[in-house]
Amino acid sequence: MGADLLADPEIESLCGRCSTEIDLRRLLTDAGEEELKLTQNAQPALCFMGIGLTLLLRRAGLEPGAAAGHSVGEYAALVAGGALSPEEAIYAVVHRGRAMAEAVPAGETSMAAILGLAPEAVVAAIAKIDNCWPRNFTTPPQPVLGASLATPATPQRPLPPPLTPQAGRLNVGPPRDPPPPAPVPP
């Protein structure tokens, strides 16, 4: 994942300084796909990649006017903006990833992208499926579902029409947050 990035001596040195809680160098050079799917590994690896790439961009004279990120990307953005050091960000992300892995263990849930349907159509189609929920709406034509693997209709099993032809299981670990709580009765 990051072997090319670590060929840079400054980034390789930074990786060593950021590896107090986890062996980032090993994750970035030797970890396989299954190991990198685990949120406790993926999050620090992705964050460090963002930090390292920002360092390369700065070295090339490209200074960010602003920085933003989504989810774990927020930490790399905080480093880019000078609010956190790389070491502080990786420390926080390692502990965040571990907490998220404990909250939603691997193998209990999965995700699927639904292409070409409006969010409202997806919500209506899954309304009667137990343990299946809208995970996020990243772009209008691509909602993402989360589902318990114990439910009869999951991203690993056929979904009901109109979802069936549009569903694609995402090759990632579990949703990073649990299903939404049940509505509170009036």
Rosetta constraint file for C-alpha pairs under 8 A:
AtomPair CA 1 CA 27 HARMONIC 7.87 0.50
AtomPair CA 1 CA 28 HARMONIC 5.11 0.50
AtomPair CA 1 CA 29 HARMONIC 6.14 0.50
AtomPair CA 2 CA 6 HARMONIC 6.23 0.50
AtomPair CA 2 CA 28 HARMONIC 4.49 0.50
AtomPair CA 2 CA 29 HARMONIC 5.82 0.50
AtomPair CA 2 CA 49 HARMONIC 6.94 0.50
AtomPair CA 3 CA 7 HARMONIC 6.47 0.50
AtomPair CA 3 CA 28 HARMONIC 6.07 0.50
AtomPair CA 3 CA 29 HARMONIC 4.89 0.50
AtomPair CA 4 CA 8 HARMONIC 7.68 0.50
AtomPair CA 5 CA 11 HARMONIC 7.01 0.50
AtomPair CA 5 CA 12 HARMONIC 7.79 0.50
AtomPair CA 5 CA 49 HARMONIC 7.73 0.50
AtomPair CA 5 CA 52 HARMONIC 7.12 0.50
AtomPair CA 5 CA 53 HARMONIC 7.76 0.50
AtomPair CA 6 CA 11 HARMONIC 5.79 0.50
AtomPair CA 6 CA 12 HARMONIC 4.70 0.50
AtomPair CA 6 CA 15 HARMONIC 7.78 0.50
AtomPair CA 6 CA 25 HARMONIC 7.92 0.50
AtomPair CA 7 CA 11 HARMONIC 7.73 0.50
AtomPair CA 7 CA 12 HARMONIC 6.71 0.50
AtomPair CA 8 CA 12 HARMONIC 6.01 0.50
AtomPair CA 9 CA 13 HARMONIC 6.08 0.50
AtomPair CA 10 CA 14 HARMONIC 6.23 0.50
AtomPair CA 11 CA 15 HARMONIC 6.06 0.50
AtomPair CA 11 CA 52 HARMONIC 6.04 0.50
AtomPair CA 11 CA 55 HARMONIC 7.80 0.50
AtomPair CA 12 CA 16 HARMONIC 6.47 0.50
AtomPair CA 13 CA 17 HARMONIC 6.50 0.50
AtomPair CA 14 CA 18 HARMONIC 6.17 0.50
AtomPair CA 14 CA 86 HARMONIC 7.96 0.50
AtomPair CA 15 CA 19 HARMONIC 6.15 0.50
AtomPair CA 15 CA 24 HARMONIC 6.58 0.50
AtomPair CA 15 CA 25 HARMONIC 6.52 0.50
AtomPair CA 15 CA 48 HARMONIC 7.70 0.50
AtomPair CA 16 CA 20 HARMONIC 7.82 0.50
AtomPair CA 16 CA 24 HARMONIC 7.73 0.50
AtomPair CA 16 CA 25 HARMONIC 7.31 0.50
AtomPair CA 17 CA 87 HARMONIC 6.71 0.50
AtomPair CA 18 CA 24 HARMONIC 7.49 0.50
AtomPair CA 18 CA 86 HARMONIC 6.89 0.50
AtomPair CA 18 CA 87 HARMONIC 4.79 0.50
AtomPair CA 18 CA 90 HARMONIC 6.22 0.50
AtomPair CA 18 CA 91 HARMONIC 7.42 0.50
AtomPair CA 19 CA 23 HARMONIC 5.27 0.50
AtomPair CA 19 CA 24 HARMONIC 5.51 0.50
AtomPair CA 19 CA 25 HARMONIC 7.57 0.50
AtomPair CA 20 CA 91 HARMONIC 7.78 0.50
AtomPair CA 21 CA 91 HARMONIC 6.57 0.50
AtomPair CA 21 CA 94 HARMONIC 6.94 0.50
AtomPair CA 22 CA 94 HARMONIC 7.25 0.50
AtomPair CA 23 CA 27 HARMONIC 6.49 0.50
AtomPair CA 24 CA 28 HARMONIC 5.99 0.50
AtomPair CA 24 CA 44 HARMONIC 7.45 0.50
AtomPair CA 24 CA 45 HARMONIC 6.55 0.50
AtomPair CA 25 CA 29 HARMONIC 6.09 0.50
AtomPair CA 26 CA 30 HARMONIC 5.18 0.50
AtomPair CA 26 CA 31 HARMONIC 6.33 0.50
AtomPair CA 27 CA 31 HARMONIC 4.75 0.50
AtomPair CA 27 CA 36 HARMONIC 7.39 0.50
AtomPair CA 27 CA 41 HARMONIC 7.19 0.50
AtomPair CA 27 CA 45 HARMONIC 6.69 0.50
AtomPair CA 28 CA 45 HARMONIC 6.41 0.50
AtomPair CA 31 CA 35 HARMONIC 6.00 0.50
AtomPair CA 31 CA 36 HARMONIC 6.46 0.50
AtomPair CA 32 CA 36 HARMONIC 6.27 0.50
AtomPair CA 33 CA 37 HARMONIC 6.20 0.50
AtomPair CA 34 CA 38 HARMONIC 7.05 0.50
AtomPair CA 35 CA 41 HARMONIC 6.96 0.50
AtomPair CA 36 CA 41 HARMONIC 5.55 0.50
AtomPair CA 36 CA 42 HARMONIC 5.01 0.50
AtomPair CA 37 CA 41 HARMONIC 7.28 0.50
AtomPair CA 37 CA 42 HARMONIC 6.00 0.50
AtomPair CA 37 CA 171 HARMONIC 7.96 0.50
AtomPair CA 37 CA 172 HARMONIC 5.38 0.50
AtomPair CA 37 CA 173 HARMONIC 4.96 0.50
AtomPair CA 38 CA 42 HARMONIC 5.93 0.50
AtomPair CA 38 CA 101 HARMONIC 7.59 0.50
AtomPair CA 38 CA 106 HARMONIC 7.04 0.50
AtomPair CA 38 CA 173 HARMONIC 5.66 0.50
AtomPair CA 39 CA 43 HARMONIC 5.68 0.50
AtomPair CA 39 CA 97 HARMONIC 5.50 0.50
AtomPair CA 39 CA 98 HARMONIC 7.42 0.50
AtomPair CA 39 CA 100 HARMONIC 7.20 0.50
AtomPair CA 39 CA 101 HARMONIC 6.06 0.50
AtomPair CA 39 CA 173 HARMONIC 6.54 0.50
AtomPair CA 39 CA 174 HARMONIC 7.94 0.50
AtomPair CA 39 CA 176 HARMONIC 7.72 0.50
AtomPair CA 40 CA 44 HARMONIC 7.27 0.50
AtomPair CA 40 CA 94 HARMONIC 6.48 0.50
AtomPair CA 40 CA 95 HARMONIC 7.98 0.50
AtomPair CA 40 CA 96 HARMONIC 7.74 0.50
AtomPair CA 40 CA 97 HARMONIC 4.08 0.50
AtomPair CA 40 CA 98 HARMONIC 4.85 0.50
AtomPair CA 40 CA 100 HARMONIC 7.48 0.50
AtomPair CA 40 CA 101 HARMONIC 6.12 0.50
AtomPair CA 41 CA 45 HARMONIC 6.30 0.50
AtomPair CA 41 CA 94 HARMONIC 7.76 0.50
AtomPair CA 41 CA 97 HARMONIC 7.20 0.50
AtomPair CA 42 CA 46 HARMONIC 5.90 0.50
AtomPair CA 42 CA 97 HARMONIC 7.95 0.50
AtomPair CA 43 CA 47 HARMONIC 6.05 0.50
AtomPair CA 43 CA 72 HARMONIC 6.32 0.50
AtomPair CA 43 CA 93 HARMONIC 6.37 0.50
AtomPair CA 43 CA 94 HARMONIC 7.04 0.50
AtomPair CA 43 CA 97 HARMONIC 5.92 0.50
AtomPair CA 44 CA 48 HARMONIC 5.99 0.50
AtomPair CA 44 CA 90 HARMONIC 5.88 0.50
AtomPair CA 44 CA 93 HARMONIC 5.61 0.50
AtomPair CA 44 CA 94 HARMONIC 5.60 0.50
AtomPair CA 44 CA 97 HARMONIC 7.51 0.50
AtomPair CA 45 CA 49 HARMONIC 6.22 0.50
AtomPair CA 46 CA 50 HARMONIC 6.37 0.50
AtomPair CA 46 CA 72 HARMONIC 7.74 0.50
AtomPair CA 46 CA 73 HARMONIC 7.80 0.50
AtomPair CA 47 CA 51 HARMONIC 6.29 0.50
AtomPair CA 47 CA 72 HARMONIC 6.49 0.50
AtomPair CA 47 CA 73 HARMONIC 6.30 0.50
AtomPair CA 47 CA 75 HARMONIC 6.75 0.50
AtomPair CA 47 CA 76 HARMONIC 5.54 0.50
AtomPair CA 47 CA 89 HARMONIC 7.97 0.50
AtomPair CA 47 CA 90 HARMONIC 7.02 0.50
AtomPair CA 47 CA 93 HARMONIC 7.56 0.50
AtomPair CA 48 CA 52 HARMONIC 5.96 0.50
AtomPair CA 48 CA 76 HARMONIC 7.35 0.50
AtomPair CA 48 CA 86 HARMONIC 7.84 0.50
AtomPair CA 48 CA 90 HARMONIC 6.98 0.50
AtomPair CA 49 CA 53 HARMONIC 6.02 0.50
AtomPair CA 50 CA 54 HARMONIC 6.11 0.50
AtomPair CA 50 CA 73 HARMONIC 7.45 0.50
AtomPair CA 50 CA 76 HARMONIC 5.59 0.50
AtomPair CA 51 CA 55 HARMONIC 6.35 0.50
AtomPair CA 51 CA 76 HARMONIC 5.37 0.50
AtomPair CA 51 CA 79 HARMONIC 6.89 0.50
AtomPair CA 51 CA 80 HARMONIC 7.12 0.50
AtomPair CA 51 CA 86 HARMONIC 6.89 0.50
AtomPair CA 52 CA 56 HARMONIC 6.44 0.50
AtomPair CA 53 CA 57 HARMONIC 6.22 0.50
AtomPair CA 54 CA 58 HARMONIC 6.14 0.50
AtomPair CA 54 CA 80 HARMONIC 6.64 0.50
AtomPair CA 55 CA 59 HARMONIC 6.18 0.50
AtomPair CA 56 CA 60 HARMONIC 6.30 0.50
AtomPair CA 57 CA 61 HARMONIC 6.51 0.50
AtomPair CA 57 CA 62 HARMONIC 5.23 0.50
AtomPair CA 57 CA 63 HARMONIC 7.19 0.50
AtomPair CA 58 CA 62 HARMONIC 4.89 0.50
AtomPair CA 58 CA 63 HARMONIC 5.37 0.50
AtomPair CA 64 CA 80 HARMONIC 7.44 0.50
AtomPair CA 64 CA 81 HARMONIC 7.85 0.50
AtomPair CA 66 CA 81 HARMONIC 6.93 0.50
AtomPair CA 67 CA 77 HARMONIC 5.00 0.50
AtomPair CA 67 CA 78 HARMONIC 7.29 0.50
AtomPair CA 67 CA 80 HARMONIC 6.41 0.50
AtomPair CA 67 CA 81 HARMONIC 6.09 0.50
AtomPair CA 68 CA 73 HARMONIC 7.55 0.50
AtomPair CA 68 CA 74 HARMONIC 6.09 0.50
AtomPair CA 68 CA 77 HARMONIC 5.19 0.50
AtomPair CA 68 CA 78 HARMONIC 7.78 0.50
AtomPair CA 69 CA 73 HARMONIC 4.30 0.50
AtomPair CA 69 CA 74 HARMONIC 4.07 0.50
AtomPair CA 69 CA 75 HARMONIC 7.42 0.50
AtomPair CA 69 CA 76 HARMONIC 7.34 0.50
AtomPair CA 69 CA 77 HARMONIC 5.70 0.50
AtomPair CA 70 CA 74 HARMONIC 5.40 0.50
AtomPair CA 72 CA 76 HARMONIC 7.47 0.50
AtomPair CA 72 CA 93 HARMONIC 7.26 0.50
AtomPair CA 73 CA 77 HARMONIC 6.28 0.50
AtomPair CA 74 CA 78 HARMONIC 6.14 0.50
AtomPair CA 75 CA 79 HARMONIC 6.41 0.50
AtomPair CA 75 CA 84 HARMONIC 7.98 0.50
AtomPair CA 75 CA 89 HARMONIC 5.80 0.50
AtomPair CA 75 CA 93 HARMONIC 7.50 0.50
AtomPair CA 76 CA 80 HARMONIC 6.17 0.50
AtomPair CA 76 CA 86 HARMONIC 7.90 0.50
AtomPair CA 76 CA 89 HARMONIC 7.17 0.50
AtomPair CA 77 CA 81 HARMONIC 6.10 0.50
AtomPair CA 78 CA 82 HARMONIC 6.17 0.50
AtomPair CA 78 CA 83 HARMONIC 5.15 0.50
AtomPair CA 78 CA 84 HARMONIC 5.68 0.50
AtomPair CA 78 CA 89 HARMONIC 7.89 0.50
AtomPair CA 79 CA 83 HARMONIC 5.83 0.50
AtomPair CA 79 CA 84 HARMONIC 4.84 0.50
AtomPair CA 79 CA 85 HARMONIC 5.67 0.50
AtomPair CA 79 CA 86 HARMONIC 5.97 0.50
AtomPair CA 79 CA 89 HARMONIC 7.00 0.50
AtomPair CA 84 CA 88 HARMONIC 6.00 0.50
AtomPair CA 84 CA 89 HARMONIC 6.12 0.50
AtomPair CA 85 CA 89 HARMONIC 6.25 0.50
AtomPair CA 86 CA 90 HARMONIC 6.19 0.50
AtomPair CA 87 CA 91 HARMONIC 6.09 0.50
AtomPair CA 88 CA 92 HARMONIC 6.18 0.50
AtomPair CA 89 CA 93 HARMONIC 6.05 0.50
AtomPair CA 90 CA 94 HARMONIC 5.95 0.50
AtomPair CA 91 CA 95 HARMONIC 6.52 0.50
AtomPair CA 92 CA 96 HARMONIC 6.04 0.50
AtomPair CA 93 CA 97 HARMONIC 5.91 0.50
AtomPair CA 94 CA 98 HARMONIC 6.29 0.50
AtomPair CA 95 CA 99 HARMONIC 6.14 0.50
AtomPair CA 96 CA 100 HARMONIC 6.13 0.50
AtomPair CA 97 CA 101 HARMONIC 6.08 0.50
AtomPair CA 98 CA 102 HARMONIC 6.27 0.50
AtomPair CA 99 CA 103 HARMONIC 6.21 0.50
AtomPair CA 100 CA 104 HARMONIC 6.15 0.50
AtomPair CA 100 CA 105 HARMONIC 8.00 0.50
AtomPair CA 100 CA 176 HARMONIC 6.27 0.50
AtomPair CA 100 CA 177 HARMONIC 7.30 0.50
AtomPair CA 101 CA 105 HARMONIC 5.16 0.50
AtomPair CA 101 CA 106 HARMONIC 7.04 0.50
AtomPair CA 101 CA 176 HARMONIC 7.84 0.50
AtomPair CA 103 CA 177 HARMONIC 7.68 0.50
AtomPair CA 103 CA 178 HARMONIC 7.47 0.50
AtomPair CA 104 CA 108 HARMONIC 7.14 0.50
AtomPair CA 104 CA 109 HARMONIC 7.67 0.50
AtomPair CA 104 CA 174 HARMONIC 7.00 0.50
AtomPair CA 104 CA 175 HARMONIC 7.55 0.50
AtomPair CA 104 CA 176 HARMONIC 6.90 0.50
AtomPair CA 104 CA 177 HARMONIC 6.87 0.50
AtomPair CA 104 CA 178 HARMONIC 6.37 0.50
AtomPair CA 105 CA 174 HARMONIC 7.45 0.50
AtomPair CA 106 CA 173 HARMONIC 6.42 0.50
AtomPair CA 106 CA 174 HARMONIC 5.85 0.50
AtomPair CA 107 CA 149 HARMONIC 7.31 0.50
AtomPair CA 107 CA 174 HARMONIC 7.12 0.50
AtomPair CA 108 CA 148 HARMONIC 5.86 0.50
AtomPair CA 108 CA 149 HARMONIC 5.49 0.50
AtomPair CA 108 CA 150 HARMONIC 7.44 0.50
AtomPair CA 108 CA 174 HARMONIC 7.25 0.50
AtomPair CA 109 CA 146 HARMONIC 6.85 0.50
AtomPair CA 109 CA 147 HARMONIC 5.39 0.50
AtomPair CA 109 CA 148 HARMONIC 4.32 0.50
AtomPair CA 109 CA 149 HARMONIC 5.08 0.50
AtomPair CA 109 CA 174 HARMONIC 5.17 0.50
AtomPair CA 109 CA 175 HARMONIC 6.69 0.50
AtomPair CA 110 CA 146 HARMONIC 5.75 0.50
AtomPair CA 110 CA 147 HARMONIC 5.57 0.50
AtomPair CA 110 CA 148 HARMONIC 6.63 0.50
AtomPair CA 110 CA 149 HARMONIC 6.66 0.50
AtomPair CA 110 CA 154 HARMONIC 7.55 0.50
AtomPair CA 110 CA 155 HARMONIC 6.55 0.50
AtomPair CA 110 CA 156 HARMONIC 7.79 0.50
AtomPair CA 110 CA 169 HARMONIC 7.84 0.50
AtomPair CA 110 CA 170 HARMONIC 7.76 0.50
AtomPair CA 110 CA 172 HARMONIC 7.86 0.50
AtomPair CA 110 CA 173 HARMONIC 6.84 0.50
AtomPair CA 110 CA 174 HARMONIC 4.86 0.50
AtomPair CA 110 CA 175 HARMONIC 6.26 0.50
AtomPair CA 111 CA 135 HARMONIC 7.87 0.50
AtomPair CA 111 CA 144 HARMONIC 6.68 0.50
AtomPair CA 111 CA 145 HARMONIC 5.33 0.50
AtomPair CA 111 CA 146 HARMONIC 4.50 0.50
AtomPair CA 111 CA 147 HARMONIC 6.35 0.50
AtomPair CA 111 CA 155 HARMONIC 6.08 0.50
AtomPair CA 111 CA 169 HARMONIC 6.10 0.50
AtomPair CA 111 CA 170 HARMONIC 5.71 0.50
AtomPair CA 111 CA 172 HARMONIC 7.70 0.50
AtomPair CA 111 CA 174 HARMONIC 6.71 0.50
AtomPair CA 111 CA 175 HARMONIC 6.35 0.50
AtomPair CA 112 CA 144 HARMONIC 5.59 0.50
AtomPair CA 112 CA 145 HARMONIC 5.23 0.50
AtomPair CA 112 CA 146 HARMONIC 6.76 0.50
AtomPair CA 112 CA 155 HARMONIC 5.29 0.50
AtomPair CA 112 CA 167 HARMONIC 6.21 0.50
AtomPair CA 112 CA 168 HARMONIC 5.31 0.50
AtomPair CA 112 CA 169 HARMONIC 4.14 0.50
AtomPair CA 112 CA 170 HARMONIC 5.15 0.50
AtomPair CA 113 CA 142 HARMONIC 6.22 0.50
AtomPair CA 113 CA 143 HARMONIC 5.93 0.50
AtomPair CA 113 CA 144 HARMONIC 4.39 0.50
AtomPair CA 113 CA 145 HARMONIC 6.35 0.50
AtomPair CA 113 CA 166 HARMONIC 7.96 0.50
AtomPair CA 113 CA 167 HARMONIC 5.76 0.50
AtomPair CA 113 CA 168 HARMONIC 5.31 0.50
AtomPair CA 113 CA 169 HARMONIC 6.38 0.50
AtomPair CA 113 CA 170 HARMONIC 6.58 0.50
AtomPair CA 114 CA 122 HARMONIC 7.74 0.50
AtomPair CA 114 CA 141 HARMONIC 7.87 0.50
AtomPair CA 114 CA 142 HARMONIC 5.51 0.50
AtomPair CA 114 CA 143 HARMONIC 5.52 0.50
AtomPair CA 114 CA 144 HARMONIC 6.06 0.50
AtomPair CA 114 CA 145 HARMONIC 7.48 0.50
AtomPair CA 114 CA 163 HARMONIC 6.84 0.50
AtomPair CA 114 CA 166 HARMONIC 5.25 0.50
AtomPair CA 114 CA 167 HARMONIC 4.57 0.50
AtomPair CA 114 CA 168 HARMONIC 6.45 0.50
AtomPair CA 115 CA 141 HARMONIC 5.87 0.50
AtomPair CA 115 CA 142 HARMONIC 4.88 0.50
AtomPair CA 115 CA 143 HARMONIC 7.15 0.50
AtomPair CA 115 CA 166 HARMONIC 5.03 0.50
AtomPair CA 115 CA 167 HARMONIC 6.52 0.50
AtomPair CA 115 CA 168 HARMONIC 7.89 0.50
AtomPair CA 116 CA 141 HARMONIC 4.80 0.50
AtomPair CA 116 CA 142 HARMONIC 6.40 0.50
AtomPair CA 116 CA 166 HARMONIC 6.76 0.50
AtomPair CA 117 CA 121 HARMONIC 6.25 0.50
AtomPair CA 117 CA 122 HARMONIC 6.58 0.50
AtomPair CA 117 CA 141 HARMONIC 5.61 0.50
AtomPair CA 117 CA 142 HARMONIC 7.07 0.50
AtomPair CA 117 CA 143 HARMONIC 7.81 0.50
AtomPair CA 117 CA 166 HARMONIC 7.74 0.50
AtomPair CA 118 CA 122 HARMONIC 6.52 0.50
AtomPair CA 118 CA 140 HARMONIC 6.30 0.50
AtomPair CA 118 CA 141 HARMONIC 5.79 0.50
AtomPair CA 118 CA 142 HARMONIC 7.81 0.50
AtomPair CA 118 CA 143 HARMONIC 7.76 0.50
AtomPair CA 119 CA 123 HARMONIC 6.18 0.50
AtomPair CA 119 CA 137 HARMONIC 7.01 0.50
AtomPair CA 119 CA 140 HARMONIC 6.72 0.50
AtomPair CA 119 CA 141 HARMONIC 7.42 0.50
AtomPair CA 119 CA 142 HARMONIC 7.86 0.50
AtomPair CA 119 CA 143 HARMONIC 6.05 0.50
AtomPair CA 120 CA 124 HARMONIC 6.14 0.50
AtomPair CA 121 CA 125 HARMONIC 6.06 0.50
AtomPair CA 122 CA 126 HARMONIC 6.28 0.50
AtomPair CA 122 CA 134 HARMONIC 7.83 0.50
AtomPair CA 122 CA 143 HARMONIC 7.52 0.50
AtomPair CA 122 CA 163 HARMONIC 7.21 0.50
AtomPair CA 123 CA 127 HARMONIC 6.01 0.50
AtomPair CA 123 CA 133 HARMONIC 7.86 0.50
AtomPair CA 123 CA 134 HARMONIC 6.73 0.50
AtomPair CA 125 CA 160 HARMONIC 7.37 0.50
AtomPair CA 125 CA 161 HARMONIC 7.52 0.50
AtomPair CA 125 CA 162 HARMONIC 6.99 0.50
AtomPair CA 125 CA 163 HARMONIC 7.17 0.50
AtomPair CA 126 CA 132 HARMONIC 6.68 0.50
AtomPair CA 126 CA 133 HARMONIC 7.11 0.50
AtomPair CA 129 CA 151 HARMONIC 7.89 0.50
AtomPair CA 129 CA 153 HARMONIC 6.78 0.50
AtomPair CA 130 CA 151 HARMONIC 6.26 0.50
AtomPair CA 130 CA 152 HARMONIC 7.92 0.50
AtomPair CA 131 CA 147 HARMONIC 5.62 0.50
AtomPair CA 131 CA 148 HARMONIC 5.43 0.50
AtomPair CA 131 CA 151 HARMONIC 5.98 0.50
AtomPair CA 131 CA 179 HARMONIC 7.42 0.50
AtomPair CA 132 CA 145 HARMONIC 6.98 0.50
AtomPair CA 132 CA 146 HARMONIC 5.81 0.50
AtomPair CA 132 CA 147 HARMONIC 4.20 0.50
AtomPair CA 132 CA 148 HARMONIC 6.49 0.50
AtomPair CA 132 CA 151 HARMONIC 7.64 0.50
AtomPair CA 132 CA 153 HARMONIC 7.82 0.50
AtomPair CA 132 CA 154 HARMONIC 7.15 0.50
AtomPair CA 132 CA 179 HARMONIC 7.74 0.50
AtomPair CA 133 CA 145 HARMONIC 5.72 0.50
AtomPair CA 133 CA 146 HARMONIC 5.38 0.50
AtomPair CA 133 CA 147 HARMONIC 6.25 0.50
AtomPair CA 133 CA 179 HARMONIC 6.55 0.50
AtomPair CA 133 CA 180 HARMONIC 7.48 0.50
AtomPair CA 134 CA 143 HARMONIC 7.23 0.50
AtomPair CA 134 CA 144 HARMONIC 6.16 0.50
AtomPair CA 134 CA 145 HARMONIC 4.54 0.50
AtomPair CA 134 CA 146 HARMONIC 6.13 0.50
AtomPair CA 135 CA 143 HARMONIC 7.56 0.50
AtomPair CA 135 CA 144 HARMONIC 5.31 0.50
AtomPair CA 135 CA 145 HARMONIC 4.77 0.50
AtomPair CA 135 CA 146 HARMONIC 5.22 0.50
AtomPair CA 135 CA 175 HARMONIC 7.51 0.50
AtomPair CA 136 CA 143 HARMONIC 5.94 0.50
AtomPair CA 136 CA 144 HARMONIC 5.30 0.50
AtomPair CA 136 CA 145 HARMONIC 7.06 0.50
AtomPair CA 137 CA 142 HARMONIC 6.52 0.50
AtomPair CA 137 CA 143 HARMONIC 4.36 0.50
AtomPair CA 137 CA 144 HARMONIC 6.21 0.50
AtomPair CA 138 CA 142 HARMONIC 6.40 0.50
AtomPair CA 138 CA 143 HARMONIC 6.22 0.50
AtomPair CA 138 CA 144 HARMONIC 7.55 0.50
AtomPair CA 139 CA 143 HARMONIC 6.80 0.50
AtomPair CA 145 CA 155 HARMONIC 7.87 0.50
AtomPair CA 146 CA 155 HARMONIC 7.90 0.50
AtomPair CA 146 CA 175 HARMONIC 6.17 0.50
AtomPair CA 146 CA 179 HARMONIC 7.41 0.50
AtomPair CA 147 CA 151 HARMONIC 7.32 0.50
AtomPair CA 147 CA 154 HARMONIC 5.61 0.50
AtomPair CA 147 CA 155 HARMONIC 6.95 0.50
AtomPair CA 147 CA 179 HARMONIC 7.81 0.50
AtomPair CA 148 CA 154 HARMONIC 6.78 0.50
AtomPair CA 149 CA 154 HARMONIC 6.07 0.50
AtomPair CA 149 CA 156 HARMONIC 7.76 0.50
AtomPair CA 150 CA 154 HARMONIC 7.99 0.50
AtomPair CA 152 CA 157 HARMONIC 7.52 0.50
AtomPair CA 153 CA 157 HARMONIC 5.70 0.50
AtomPair CA 153 CA 158 HARMONIC 6.22 0.50
AtomPair CA 153 CA 159 HARMONIC 5.51 0.50
AtomPair CA 153 CA 160 HARMONIC 7.79 0.50
AtomPair CA 154 CA 158 HARMONIC 6.97 0.50
AtomPair CA 154 CA 159 HARMONIC 6.69 0.50
AtomPair CA 155 CA 159 HARMONIC 7.06 0.50
AtomPair CA 155 CA 167 HARMONIC 7.40 0.50
AtomPair CA 155 CA 168 HARMONIC 7.34 0.50
AtomPair CA 155 CA 169 HARMONIC 5.45 0.50
AtomPair CA 156 CA 169 HARMONIC 6.65 0.50
AtomPair CA 158 CA 164 HARMONIC 6.30 0.50
AtomPair CA 159 CA 163 HARMONIC 5.88 0.50
AtomPair CA 159 CA 164 HARMONIC 5.08 0.50
AtomPair CA 159 CA 167 HARMONIC 7.72 0.50
AtomPair CA 160 CA 164 HARMONIC 5.74 0.50
AtomPair CA 161 CA 165 HARMONIC 7.68 0.50
AtomPair CA 162 CA 166 HARMONIC 7.71 0.50
AtomPair CA 163 CA 167 HARMONIC 5.86 0.50
